């Protein structure tokens, strides 16, 4: 696995800030962010996803809240990654 830094919460303090990396091998996004609160998780469970799919969050998964200003760092097909904020470049 080779991670590539994509971005960090703009104007971040020294620790505990949302950060996004790309796994160059798999294309997976690795995201550090805030855990969703219980109300957000409850609402997500109410909305669900596909019919018949459990809304329980397995022990090996979690629900995070990705701040809107971090979406700029998410790669999109047929476009380059935007590097605003503290992208390290």
Secondary structure, DSSP 8 states (H G I E B T S, - for coil): --EEEEEE-TT--SSS--EEEEETTT--EEEE-EE--HHHHHHHHHH-SSTT------TT---EE--GGGGGGS--TTS-----SB---
